[in-house]
């Protein structure tokens, strides 16, 4: 646990024998925690890579300040990097964590050496784009009992509505305009047609990034790393260990 500007962040580290100046920093998805990366971190450790996984604000052991924006989560991560003396990292993010990772790579491109984003839905580019969100996506997001889920997964239910509104329903042309600012070679991992995240939108993101590859794990759905670990690692480990 570390206290930064009034927000406590919980984190877990998978250490390796060799000292490494540029670790992998892993960010979880909405309603999850840093523990979701344990198996991926173990495989990275086997390749000599150190992984630091954070609980985003409102999740796990981190603070629940009641104020939730993706920019605030990005700033929390930047404050953590500064506190730990990490000038540059490889960033790995799933869903909400992928969105936060992309914001950080846009805002501070010199801090990100390599970027891996797993099945993160980009924000709408316009009001028309916002209106095209599919029924399947909305059902996937609203069909859960958040109160029951929050007890099992330890997150602040007050976080859900503002973050979903920001990421999925609020047009953000500035986000799209900032994609060329990302300096890191980027791997986008999609879950294919069984995910609620549009492959076409992910391809639009890849096309606007300076150096990006989109790979689809067929029939994997939204949680590729936790439900299809080996297939996820087949793509991601070579990117983060080369």
N, C-alpha and C positions, 0 to 999 in steps of 0.2 A: 504494500500500500504506500502511496506517495501523495502528499497534499500539494496542490498546485493552484494558486490563485483562488483559494476557497473551495476547490473541488478535489475530492479524494479519488484517485484512480487506483483500482486494483489491477495487478498484472502478474503474470507467471512467466518464468524463463526456463527454457531448456538449454542448459549449458553444454558446451563441448570442451574437449581438452585444449584445443588450440585457441589462442586469443584471436578474436575476430572484431575488427573495427566497424564493419558494416553488417549488422545482423539483419535477419528477417523480422519485420514488425507486422504482426497479424491482427486484423480487425474483424470481429464477428458480425453477423447479421442481426437484424431486429429481433428482439425477444430471446436472444441467445447470450452466451458468455464466452470468455476467452478459452474455456475448457474445450470448446468445439474443435480447437486446433491441435489438441494433444497428440492425436495419431499422426497428423501431418508433420508436427514438430519433431516427433520421434524419428520419422523417416528422414527429415532434413538433418537431424543430428547424426544419423548414420552416414550422411554425406559430408559431415564436418561443418554444418551450418547451425549457428545459434539462432533460436527463435524467441522473440518476446511477444507475448499475446496480451492485449489490453482488454479490460472490461470498459466499454464506452460508458459515458455518463448515463445514469438511469438504468444500468444493467449490472447484474452480478453483485460484486462487492464494492462497486464504485458509488459515488454520491448520487443522490436523487434530488437535484436542486429545484426541480419543477420548471426549469427553463430549458427547452429542448429545440435546438436548431442544428442542422448539419454543420454550419460554420462554427458553432460553439464546440462541437465534437472534434472538428478539424483542429481548432485552436488548442483543445485539450491535448491532442496527440503531439502537436508541435511543442507545447510546453513540456510534455514528458520527454521528448527528444532533447530539448535544451537542458532539462534537469539531469539527464543521464549523460550529457556530453556527446550525444550522437549527432554528428554533423551530416551524415548521409546514411540511408537505410534502403533495403529492399522492402517494398510494401506489398502485402498480400491482404486482400479484403473480399469478404463475401456479402452480397446484397447491400444492406445499409453500410456495412463496413467498406465495401467496394466503392460506394458513393463517396464516403468520407475520404478514402484513399485517393480517389480521383480529384476531389476538391483540394487536397493537400498538394498533389502533383501539379495542379494548375497554379496554385497560390505560391508555392515554393519549389519550383522544379529542380533547383540545385540540391534539394534534400533527398531526392528519390533517385536511386541508381537504376532500379528495375521495378516494374509495376505489374502485379497480377490481380485482375479483377474478375471475380466469379459471379456470374449471373446477377449483375446489378442493373436495375432498370433505370435508364437515363430519364431526366425530367422532360416533360413536354416542351417542345420548342415554341409552341403557339397555342392559343385557345382551341383551334381546330384540332391540333395534335392531342390536346388534353381530352377532348370529347371522344377520341377514338379508342380510349382504353377499353379493353375487351371485357365482356361479362365474366369470362373465366378468370381474369386477373382480379376483378372486384370480388368475385366469390371466394377466391383463395385468400383474400385479405380480410374479409368480413365474416367468413364462416367459422371462425374460431371463437371459443369462449375465452376472452382475454383474462378474466378474473381467475379462472382455473389455471390457465396457462401461466399466469404471472406467479402463482404459488409454486408451480413446478420448476419454472425456469428463472425466477428471481429477476423481475424487471418492473419498472414503474409504469403502470398502465397509463399515467398521464402523458407519457412520452409518445404513445402510439399515434394519436390523432394529429398532433402538429407535424410529426415527422412524415407520416403518410401524405398529409396535405402538401407539404413542401416538396417531397421527392416525386410523388406520382401525379399530383393534380394541379400544381402551380406552374404555369409556363415560365421557363427560365432561358430565354435566348442568350443571356450572358454566359451561362454554363457552356452552351454549345460553342459560342464564340471563343471561349478560353481553351478549348481542346488543343489547338495548335501550340499552346504554351507548355504542354507536357513534353518534357525532354527525354524522359526515360523510355527505353524500349518496353512495350506493353503487350502483355498476353491477356486477352479476354477469353474467359471460359464460359460457354453457355450450356444450358441443360437440354437444348433441343425442344421439340414440339410439346413435350410433356411439362415444360416449365411455363409459368405465366408470364415470363419476361420475353418480350418479342425479339426473335432472332433478327428481324429486319432492323429494329432500332439498334441492337448491338452492332450490326454491320455498319450502320450509319456512324456510330461512334468510332469504330475502327477506321473507317474511311477518312475521318477528320483528324485523327491523331497522326503525328509525324512518323511514328514507327510502331505499328501495331499488327498483331495477328489475332484473328478470332478462330477459336476451335470449338466445335460442338461435340459434346459427349451425348451420343444419341440415346434418347429415351431416359435420360438421367434425372430430369426434373430440376427443381430449383436448388436443392441441397446436394450438389454434386460431391463435395469433399466428404460429407458425412455418410451419404448413402452409397457412394461408388468410389471409395477411397483409392483403390488401386488404379482405376481408370483416371481419376483426377491426378494422381501422382505421376502417372505416365507422361502427362503433358507438363505438369508444373515443376517437378523436380529437375528436369533438364534445364528449364529456364532459370531456376534459382541456384543451381549448382555449377553452371558453366563458367 
